[in-house]
Amino acid sequence: MKVGVNTVKRGWILEVNGNLMEVINFYSTQPGKGGAFSQIKLRNLDSGAIFEKRFRSAESVERIVLDDRKVQYLYNDGSDYHFMDNTSYEQFILRKDILGDHINYLKDNMDIVVRFHGEQPLTVELPPSIVLEITYTEPGVKGNTVSGGATKKATLETDFEIDVPLFMSIGEKVKVDTRSGEYIERAKA
């Protein structure tokens, strides 16, 4: 489906020069001299290469509408990530480059959404936040409170490391923003 360049949004999949590209970021500008243009940062879904492309504001691009499927993350065998379609129960593999930073939040048996183009899995969508357990951090010190602004490093159950408030300790659960990788709050028990 053809759409105007000015309507493009992050996360959309576009077909550019015969290749499927994910929109990472974009901006439109009206320079003092010349016509308005849009600069779009794209990731090639086949090669993983990231680049920027400039379009005139009057141009249109081909938006690819994807099929969202709920899937369950099964396990990682060291190089590949194995999933199961929740409807058909078929298993498939996603490469690390397709998953990107999302691997930092994957827990066994977790349900996520994978976007397919035909039968080819292209991108992954996680919930905006996820609850993970702290598996290692330095011990909290008496007197460190919720209102303090200082932080320390903590390793989560997925081996991802984030900054948490000083009062957090091993075994506690934290809510993490999957878009930024930042601590949100202590998870409610």
C-alpha positions as CSV (number, residue, x, y, z in Angstrom):
1,M,0.0,0.0,0.0
2,K,1.4,3.4,-1.1
3,V,1.7,6.0,1.7
4,G,3.1,9.5,1.8
5,V,6.6,9.9,3.2
6,N,5.3,12.4,5.8
7,T,3.0,9.7,7.3
8,V,5.7,7.2,8.0
9,K,6.1,6.0,11.6
10,R,8.7,4.1,13.6
11,G,8.4,0.3,13.3
12,W,6.8,0.4,9.9
13,I,8.1,-2.0,7.3
14,L,8.7,-0.3,3.9
15,E,9.8,-1.8,0.5
16,V,12.7,0.4,-0.8
17,N,14.5,-0.6,-4.0
18,G,13.0,-4.2,-3.7
19,N,14.3,-4.7,-0.1
20,L,12.2,-4.8,3.1
21,M,13.3,-2.1,5.5
22,E,12.2,-1.3,9.1
23,V,11.9,2.4,10.0
24,I,14.1,3.1,13.0
25,N,13.7,6.8,13.0
26,F,12.7,9.7,10.8
27,Y,12.3,13.5,10.7
28,S,10.9,16.0,8.2
29,T,12.5,19.4,7.6
30,Q,11.9,22.5,5.5
31,P,15.3,24.0,4.7
32,G,15.5,27.7,4.0
33,K,16.3,27.0,0.4
34,G,14.8,24.2,-1.7
35,G,11.9,21.8,-1.1
36,A,11.0,20.0,2.1
37,F,12.3,16.5,2.6
38,S,12.1,13.6,5.0
39,Q,15.2,11.8,6.3
40,I,14.4,8.2,7.3
41,K,16.8,5.9,9.2
42,L,16.2,2.3,7.9
43,R,17.4,-1.2,8.8
44,N,17.6,-3.7,6.0
45,L,15.7,-6.8,7.3
46,D,17.9,-9.2,5.2
47,S,21.4,-7.9,5.9
48,G,20.8,-5.9,9.2
49,A,22.6,-2.9,7.6
50,I,21.4,0.5,8.9
51,F,21.5,3.6,6.8
52,E,19.6,6.8,6.2
53,K,17.7,7.7,3.0
54,R,16.4,11.1,2.1
55,F,13.0,11.5,0.3
56,R,11.3,14.5,-1.1
57,S,8.1,15.3,0.9
58,A,5.9,14.7,-2.1
59,E,7.2,11.2,-2.6
60,S,5.3,8.1,-1.5
61,V,6.7,4.7,-0.4
62,E,5.4,1.2,-0.3
63,R,4.3,0.1,3.2
64,I,4.3,-3.6,3.8
65,V,1.5,-4.8,6.1
66,L,2.7,-7.7,8.2
67,D,0.9,-10.6,9.9
68,D,1.2,-10.5,13.7
69,R,1.4,-13.9,15.3
70,K,1.5,-14.7,19.0
71,V,4.4,-17.1,19.7
72,Q,6.1,-18.6,22.7
73,Y,9.9,-18.4,23.3
74,L,11.2,-21.8,24.0
75,Y,15.0,-21.7,24.4
76,N,18.3,-20.5,23.0
77,D,20.8,-23.2,21.8
78,G,23.8,-20.8,21.8
79,S,23.3,-19.2,18.4
80,D,19.6,-19.6,17.5
81,Y,16.5,-18.7,19.4
82,H,13.6,-21.3,19.1
83,F,10.0,-20.3,19.1
84,M,6.6,-22.0,18.7
85,D,3.5,-20.6,17.0
86,N,0.7,-20.6,19.6
87,T,-1.9,-21.4,17.0
88,S,-0.3,-24.0,14.7
89,Y,2.2,-25.3,17.3
90,E,4.9,-25.2,14.6
91,Q,8.4,-24.4,15.8
92,F,10.8,-22.0,14.1
93,I,14.1,-20.3,14.7
94,L,15.0,-16.6,14.8
95,R,18.5,-15.4,14.3
96,K,20.1,-13.0,16.9
97,D,20.2,-10.2,14.3
98,I,16.4,-10.3,13.8
99,L,15.9,-10.2,17.6
100,G,18.3,-7.4,18.2
101,D,18.2,-6.0,21.8
102,H,15.1,-8.0,22.5
103,I,17.2,-11.0,23.5
104,N,18.0,-9.1,26.7
105,Y,14.4,-9.7,27.9
106,L,13.5,-13.2,26.6
107,K,12.5,-15.7,29.3
108,D,11.6,-19.3,28.7
109,N,7.9,-19.9,27.9
110,M,7.3,-16.1,27.4
111,D,4.6,-15.1,24.9
112,I,5.6,-12.4,22.4
113,V,4.4,-11.2,19.0
114,V,6.4,-11.9,15.8
115,R,5.6,-10.1,12.6
116,F,5.6,-12.2,9.5
117,H,5.8,-11.3,5.8
118,G,4.2,-14.4,4.3
119,E,5.9,-17.2,6.1
120,Q,9.1,-15.2,6.8
121,P,9.5,-13.9,10.4
122,L,10.8,-10.3,10.2
123,T,10.5,-8.4,13.5
124,V,9.6,-9.0,17.1
125,E,7.4,-6.9,19.4
126,L,7.7,-7.2,23.2
127,P,5.4,-5.7,25.8
128,P,6.5,-2.2,26.8
129,S,7.7,-3.5,30.2
130,I,8.6,-6.9,31.7
131,V,9.3,-8.2,35.2
132,L,12.7,-9.8,35.7
133,E,14.4,-11.1,38.8
134,I,17.8,-9.8,40.0
135,T,20.3,-12.6,40.1
136,Y,23.3,-10.6,41.1
137,T,24.0,-7.1,42.6
138,E,26.1,-5.7,45.4
139,P,24.3,-5.8,48.8
140,G,22.1,-2.9,49.8
141,V,23.4,-0.7,52.5
142,K,21.3,0.3,55.5
143,G,20.0,3.8,55.0
144,N,19.5,3.6,51.2
145,T,16.0,4.6,50.6
146,V,13.5,4.6,47.7
147,S,13.8,8.4,47.3
148,G,17.6,8.3,46.8
149,G,18.8,9.0,43.3
150,A,22.0,6.8,43.3
151,T,22.1,3.5,41.4
152,K,24.2,0.4,41.2
153,K,24.6,-2.4,38.6
154,A,22.4,-5.4,38.7
155,T,22.4,-8.6,36.6
156,L,18.9,-9.9,35.7
157,E,17.8,-13.5,35.1
158,T,18.4,-13.0,31.4
159,D,22.0,-12.0,32.0
160,F,21.1,-8.4,31.0
161,E,22.7,-5.7,33.2
162,I,20.8,-2.6,34.3
163,D,21.1,0.2,36.8
164,V,18.9,-0.2,39.8
165,P,18.4,1.9,43.0
166,L,20.9,1.1,45.9
167,F,18.2,-0.5,48.1
168,M,17.5,-3.4,45.6
169,S,18.9,-6.9,46.4
170,I,19.3,-10.3,44.9
171,G,16.0,-12.2,44.4
172,E,13.9,-9.1,44.1
173,K,11.9,-8.5,40.9
174,V,12.1,-5.3,38.9
175,K,10.0,-3.9,36.1
176,V,12.2,-3.0,33.1
177,D,11.3,-0.8,30.1
178,T,11.9,-3.0,27.0
179,R,12.3,0.0,24.7
180,S,15.0,1.7,26.7
181,G,16.4,-1.1,28.9
182,E,15.9,1.1,32.0
183,Y,14.6,0.2,35.5
184,I,11.0,1.4,36.0
185,E,10.1,0.2,39.5
186,R,10.3,-2.6,42.0
187,A,7.8,-5.2,40.9
188,K,4.8,-5.8,43.1
189,A,4.8,-9.2,44.7
